[in-house]
Structure formats: C-alpha cells, structure tokens
Amino acid sequence: MKYAPERSTVSRELKMTRVHRISSRSDLFPRLVAMQKLMDAQNFAIYRVAGSGLPSRLHLVCELENWGPGNLTASKSIVDAYGEDMLEHIEKSLLPLMWNGIDDDRTAEAIDFTQFTQRLKSKMFPCAGVAFPVRLGTVGNGFVVFTANFIDLTSELIIDLHGRSCQIMMDLLSLDERRSSAVESLSEREIACLQLAGDGRISEEIAEKLGLSVHTVNAYLGSATIKLDSVNRIQAIAKSIRLGYIS
C-alpha cells in the first residue's frame, strides 16, 4: 500500500541534501579562503585532470585560483614544475603532496604525519605548497592546492583540509553536471512547483499559491520528475536541489 510520507520527514531529508548546495563557482571562494586561513597560506588553486586516452595525453587545467593580477603565470608554473608528477601520483595514491620553495626558509612540513604525505622535488616553485588529490572518476579527478612561504600542518588539520577538498571537488563536478544535463529544459513553472513542493507544500497549497489548478500543478510536477529522470516527486525535489535549481 502506498502512502505519502509525513511532511516533517520529507523536509528533514531534503534539508540534509541542501547542506552543500552551491549555485556558482563563486560560492566556493569563501570555503577555499577559510581553508587558506586555517593553514596561513597565501594562495589557492583547483586543478582538474583533463584529456583522455593514454596517460601522456592527460594534463592539468586550473579551474579556480586567487593568485591575483600580479601573478598571472603562477598556475602554469606549478603545472610546469609538478604537473607530470601530480598526474602520475593521482593514478596510484591519494596521499597529500608537499614541496619546499626556492628559498631554504620556504618549507612545507607535517612532522607528525610525514609517513602519510609524499614529497615533491624542492626549489621548483617560489613558494612552498601542499596539494590534496581528489579522485571522483574520469571527469572529477584533480587537486586542491595551497601555497605559502611556510606551511606547518598537523595530522588533524591535514585530514580536515583533505576532506574539505573532496567536498569542493564534488560540488564543482555537480556544477558541471548541471550545465550539461538535460534538466536545463525545466520550465519556470516546473521549477516553481518543485520549489514549493520542496518547502513541504501539497499540490492543493501549491495550486492556491500559484493560481493554478491542482491538475495543472500535478502535471508540472510529473513532467519535471520525468525530465529529472526520477522515480517519484521526492527524488525529483532532491535532485533539483543537488543540481541547484531550487533551494
């Protein structure tokens, strides 16, 4: 026998889905800056593995960074210095990578976590750095990188930052999925009905709110569910939240 779940239960489930929802890449900046401050770093960058086929055809693409106008070549410099090593590393390990800068006092250290990090060759880039590898599948592999004059990380902080890096890459992948997904064809009415349904409104309440008939509301929700490739209304709402169409 089918039954409708209680509104409070549905709301709780959907709120859990909304925790990490972002609508644009700019939403990632505050989180990256917060991570940067935790480790007293100067800059950050997100690199994605691009290309296909043989490993020799893969390359790193900088998706997001805060080097500033005065340091436009920094992203390329890291790839030139460590790109091949990073690509080779992510194929076989998820341990964080660390390196020392050009000057002797520009170092990256993790004294109590040394055995769980991997060192790259020193003095290849002006600043010290740490790169957290993330592997999410063919189009979701990459690194979240931080650079500084001096980096001293505890094991607890490394684990925390690595976890945050994974979530950031997942959110970035979700944005890309949203751009390429067929759900771009959702109409304004379908989105409006989904939004109100996600807020816990039943069809009668949605109809009254939008000035539509109950039959029309159910038709919009039904068509949206089909476009979202979902099995029911609740799954359609959850997916539209994850993809950033409703909040």
N, C-alpha and C positions, 0 to 999 in steps of 0.2 A: 504494500500500500504506500503510495507516495504522499508526502506531506511537505508543507512549507516550513523551513527552519525558522526558529524564533528570530525576530528582528535583532535582538541584542546579540545573539550568537553570530549572525551574519556580520554585524557591524564589527565585532571583535576580530573575526577572521580577516576582514578587509583592512582594518587598521594595521594588522600585522604586515600585510602586503605593502602598505603605503610607507613604511618606515624609511626606506632608502630611495623612494621615487625621486627622480630628477627630470626636469623638462628641457635642459640645455647644458652644454658643456660648462657654461659659466657657473652652474651650480656646484661644479667640482672644485672650483678655486678655493672657496673658504675651507673646505676639508683638507685640501693639499697644503694651504697656508698653515692650518692648525698642526698638521704633521711636521711641517718645516720648523715651526716654533718649538715643538716638543724636543727636537734634536739640535736646535740652534743652527740650522742650516741657512744658507743664503738663497739658494735657488732649487727649483724642482723641475722635472720634465717627465712626460709619459711617452714611452716609445712602444709602438706596435710592430710585431713581426709581419711583414708584407711579402707577397710573392708566393709562388707555388712551384711544385716540382722538385728538382734537385736542390739540396741544401745550399749549393753555390749560388742559386738564384734568389734566395731569401735575403731580405735586407730590413733594416730598422727605419721606421718612419716616426718622426716626432709629431705627436698628436696635440700636445698641450705643454706649455712651458712658461716660465716667468723670468727669463734671462734679462729682459728689458732691451730697449733700443740700442743701448751702448754695447751690447754683447751678442750681436745677431748670429755670429758664427759658432757659438758655444754648442748648440745642438749637433751640428755637423762635426765639430771637433771631438765630441765624445764618441760618435759613431766611427770616425776615422781612427781613434785611438783604441777603442774596445769593441767595436761592432762585431767583428768576427768571433771574438772570444765570447761575447754575450749570446750570439746565435748558437754557438756550439754548446754553451752551458745550459741553455734552456731546454735543449733536446734531451738532456740526461740528468739534470738536477734542478731543484728549487731552492737551494741554499742561497742566501743573500751574497752578492758580490761586493767587495770593498777594495778601494785603491787609495794610495797616497798621492799627493800632488807633487808639483815640480820642486818646490822648496822643501827642505828637510823638516820644517815645523808644520807642514800641511799634511796631517796624517788622519787616517780613519782607523779607529780602534774599537774592539769589542772584547775586552780582556776575559770576561767570564763566559764568552760564547764563541771563542776562536775556532773550536772544532766544528762549529755549525755555520761557519761562513767560509767563503773562498776568496782568496786574494788574487787581484789582477796586478799586472806589472806596474810598478811605481813610475812617477815622473813622466807620464804620457799626457797628462791634462793638468792645467794650472792648479785646480783645487782638488782636495780630497773628495771622495764620493762613496756612496753606497747605492746599490741597485737591487730592488726587490723583484725577483722574477715571478710572473703570474702565468699560469698555463690553463687556458679555458677552452682549448680546441683550436682548430685551424685559424679562425679569424679573431681569436681572443687571447693570443699569446703576446707577452710583452714585458716591459719593465717599468716600474715607477722609480725614478732616480732622484737623489738629493745630493747636492754638493755644498761644501763649506770649507773654510780654512782649517777647521779642526772638528773632527767627529769622534765622540766617545759614547758608545751605546752600551747599555746594559742588556742582558738577555731578555728581560721583561719588556723593555722598550722595543727591541727588535721584533719580538713576537707580535706585539701590539701594532707596530707600523706595517709589518708584513700582512697582517690580517686586514688592515685598512686599505692597503694597496690592492689586495684581491677584490675588495668590495668596489673600489673605484674603477677597476678594470671591468668588473661585471656591469656596472652602471654605464660605462662608456660603450660596452658591447650592446647593452639594451637600447641605447640611443640609436646606434647604427641599425639594429633590427627594426626599430620603429620607422626609420626612414625608408627602408627597403620593403617593409611589409605591405601587404595588400590592404591592411586596415586603414591606409590613408584615405580610402574611399568612404569612410564613415561620414555620414551627413551630420549637419549641426543638430538636427532633431534627434538623431540616434544618440549622439554624444550627450545631449541634454537629458534624455530619458535615462541613459546609463548613469549619469552623474546623480540624478535624484534617486534612482534605484540603489546606487551605492551608499547614499545617505540614509538608507533604510525605508524609503517611501514605497508603498504598494502602488499597484497600477492605478487605482482609483484616485489616490492622492496626487500622483504624477499628472494624471489627466486634468484634474482640477487646477493644478499649479500652472500647466502649460496651455490650458484652454483647449484641450483635445478630448476626443472620446476615448474611453477605455480600450476599445477595439484598436484604435489607431496607435495608442501607446504600446499595446502588446505587439502590434505589427512592427513598430520601430525597434523594440527590444528583441524581437525574433530575428529581424534582418541583421541587426548588429551582432547577435550571437552567431549567426551563420558566417558573417564576414570575419569575425574574430576566431573562427574555427574552434568554437567552444561547444561543449555538450549541453550546457544549461546557462541560465541567466547569471547565476552566481559566479561561474567560471568566466563568463564574458566580462563581468564587472571587474573581477580580479585581474584579468589580462589587460583590460583597458587602463587600469591603474598602473600596472607594471610598465606599460608602454607610454605612459604619460598623457593619455587622452583625457582622463578625469583625475580629480584629486580626492 
